[in-house]
């Protein structure tokens, strides 16, 4: 015969804490995080708040500004802690950091390539991350040239916080 023992309150508390953590993980993994963000005081870090631009709109605005060669408009789409990384095989390099550095770089880029334009060939949105395949075009020595690249953008508070660019291909 099994004797009944009173449950240990500390053990029950530990089990309840684990159950709560698993439940929160499941809620986030099945995509209920946006619904939680709608609750008062439940803004999840980095999630789009009511009234903010959705992540895909931010990237499309950035593309429009790029095609207009509007470095200031592009810079306005950046988070104050913006960083741009280049990813190549097993190496990731910080290419630039900060709005001012980005703006100066784009002004020089547009001066060097006045025919530069780009298009989005594919866009996938996953929460606050936007993955794109971007194709850039420019005229070099009288010949239009293009290359494509995969990019992953992280959007925070309606602004581009991080971008990771992968090696270009034809």
Secondary structure as UniProt FT lines:
FT   HELIX           9..29
FT   TURN            30..31
FT   HELIX           33..37
FT   TURN            40..41
FT   TURN            45..46
FT   TURN            50..51
FT   HELIX           55..67
FT   TURN            68..69
FT   HELIX           71..76
FT   STRAND          78..88
FT   TURN            89..90
FT   STRAND          91..97
FT   HELIX           99..112
FT   TURN            114..115
FT   STRAND          117..126
FT   TURN            127..128
FT   STRAND          129..140
FT   TURN            141..142
FT   STRAND          143..156
FT   TURN            157..158
FT   STRAND          159..166
//
